[in-house]
């Protein structure tokens, strides 16, 4: 488990993989993004995407899962926001993984038990194509704060 | 169904509502954001959130659903990215709706069948508290392009 003082600029964390299928694209889209290009390959052929494409929200949510499992911050992954860019459509057959890099570590001046950590995460398929970039500023605590929340924390 | 020429600065679209429950917070988190503060109210009490909170990715995905149903762009909601800010935690009992506003309409100079539409969407609960803001630039087509993809399009 990692605390603020364990993180430094340039540290990188590589996730496991997640397979994209027609079935999981359609299941996610039926509930969260019910547009023809995410629901039917036939309908998607008449659309801008030219074939079935995953919702960007599915890609973002899968990225969160992969980061939670590969970047074990003791207090959890707590972000006030995120800047997402979908560079290329995510397609059935993609095997995604995430590479997370630490860009900055900024201890708080007013609250000594915490700091902000800026990360840049790329979601990449098995052919090395970057499907999404993800930039976020995380709130990370020192061990002394006694805050729990990371995936591996006892609860 | 709306095309590029139907949209103008200041147009607003109000969605239906979506109820947040312990059950849907936990179900989303189990798959996409398995951290104690999204999985267990007891564990969340020891965390930064002080009680069960929805994953920001659940809030973003629900926002997409509500926008897809309330902002009927004929070619679909196609964004190259999004800037999300989670202003306050989303909690069990929240009844969310989304208010989408058009900030800019920029016809393409090189491709006369399309343009970019900048939107700002707020996700708000029943007490008027803004849980999330969402800024995105959408690719929107003119009717002449013949592109389909919106939720109400025949497919």
Interface residues (C-beta under 8 A of the other chain):
Chain A: X28 X31 X32 X33 X34 X35 X36 X37 X39 X40 X42 X43 X46 X47 X48 X49 X55 X56 X57 X58 X60 X61 X62 X64 X65 X68 X69 X75 X76 X77 X78 X79 X80 X81 X82 X83 X84 X85 X86 X139 X141 X147 X148 X149 X150 X151 X153 X155
Chain B: X31 X32 X33 X34 X35 X36 X37 X39 X40 X42 X43 X46 X47 X48 X49 X55 X56 X57 X58 X60 X61 X62 X64 X65 X68 X69 X75 X76 X77 X78 X79 X80 X81 X82 X83 X84 X85 X86 X139 X141 X147 X148 X149 X150 X151 X153 X155
